[in-house]
Amino acid sequence: GMSTLFFMDLEKSDRLKRAAELDTIFTHVVEHGYKLLGAERCTLFLHDAGKAELWTKMSTGSKRGQDRLLITLPLEKDSIATAACKS
């Protein structure tokens, strides 16, 4: 007969927790870091070595922390992202 298979992702809760922590840190640095630098604005790019890319998030809505747009830049041989990682 037919049987139902049930799979559990045992690491999912850990990944979600780490993602939430990273989002909190990212938001704090972007919202307050520019003041430390004496800048009007800042953008924080993070390096994802596993995916070979830089990424950042931008707010697209009026409410804090909502409607975020993820921007990724691939680390290719002659890309701007690669040059930024080397400096």
N, C-alpha and C positions, 0 to 999 in steps of 0.2 A: 504494500500500500504506500501511501504518501506520508511523509513525515515533515514536520516543521523544524527548521533549523533556527536557532537563536544565537546570535553572536553579540558579545559584549565588548565594547571598546573600553578596556580598563584604564587606559591612559587619557581618555577624553577629558575627564574632570580635571586632571593635572594640566593638560594643555589649555583648557578654558581658564583656569585659575592664573596660569602664567601670562596668557594673553590679556586678561583683565589687569594684572599688575603692570605689564608693559604699557598698556594704554593709559593707566593712571600716571606713570612716570613720564611718558611721552607728553601728555597733556600739561603736566606741571612744568616741565622744562620749556615747552613752547609758550605757555602763558606767562612765565616769570623769567625765563632765561634772557630774553632780550634786554631786560632792565639791567642785568649784570654787565652786559656788553655795551650799554649805552646806545642801543640801536632802537629804531622805530619799530621794527618787525624782525622776526626770525623764522627760518624754516629748518627743521631738524630732519636730516636724512640718516637712516639707519642702514647698516650693511648686513645683508643676509648672505653669508658665505655659501650656505647650502644651495641657494637659488641663483647665486652669482648676480646679485642686483642690489641697488640702493632703493630704498622706499621711504615715503613720507605720507602723511595724511593731512588733508586740508578740510576745514569746516566749510560746508556749503550752505548751511542753514543759519538761522538767527539764534537758535537755542544752543547753548554751550554743550559740546560733546555729541551733538546729534548731526545726522546727515553728513558723515565724513566721507570724503573721496580719497581713495587709495591711489597714489601715484608711484609707479615703479620705473626704474631706469636700469636697463640691462648693462652688465659689465662686459662689454665687448672690447676687442683689441684697441680700437681707436675711438672709443666713445668718451663723451664728456664725463660721464660717471666714473670711468676708469681713471681718467686724469685726476679727478677730484680725490679718489681714494689714494693716489700716490703722493699727493701733496700733504 
